[in-house]
Amino acid sequence: MKIGLFFGTFNPIHIGHLIIANHLQQFSNLDEVWFVVTPRSPFKKNDTLADDNNRYYMVERAIEEYPYLRASNIEFSMPQPNYTTHTLAQLREKHPNYEFCLIMGEDNLSGLHKWKNAEFLVREYEIYVYPRIHEDVKKPQISLNKIHKIENAPIIEISATFIRNAIKEGKNIKPLLHPKVFDFIDGSALYK
């Protein structure tokens, strides 16, 4: 089975994430896409990071109707900060018959050379790149030979930061979230 790993804090998961994951699974050779909920990114400040379990719960609720999408909290039990290579090693150990691939936005590709063991990652794993329309997308500074650029993908420019700020300002962001995620956030004090 070929699994695409979609790493992120998903703070919160929004319809853009769902559209990307669904598109990749439906229009590529990936059998499933797993949302790997990251406790803390080594590249991000975490001032507004919701509790790990709340973010994982929201991902689970958002993907309930998609049998080929899964939520993974594998990184919750790993030492922090965690790196993608460590997670991949654990996943390969737990699922030796699965082939794992990375999913990333085109904007993240230009910073891939900064990742721990980046040369190993691009040598050993296929990378599925989702297009962006940002003007600041730069060419990667690392040799890439296992890249699959997803063609004809819907371009989704929704930001979790925008959603959190809008919630804080009391704006209606219901159309940007899966209904179960919206209900969970609306019924709690998350991001307020």
Protein Blocks (a to p, Z undefined) as FASTA:
>chain_A
ZZdddddfkiacdfklmmmmmmmmmmmcbfbdcddddfbafkbccklgccfklmmmmmmm
mmmmmmkbccdfklmmpccdddfklmmmmmmmmmmmbccdddddfklmmmmmmpghklmm
mmmpccdddddfbfklccdfbdcfkbccdehiacddddfklmmmmmmnopafklmpcfkl
mmmmmmmmehZZ
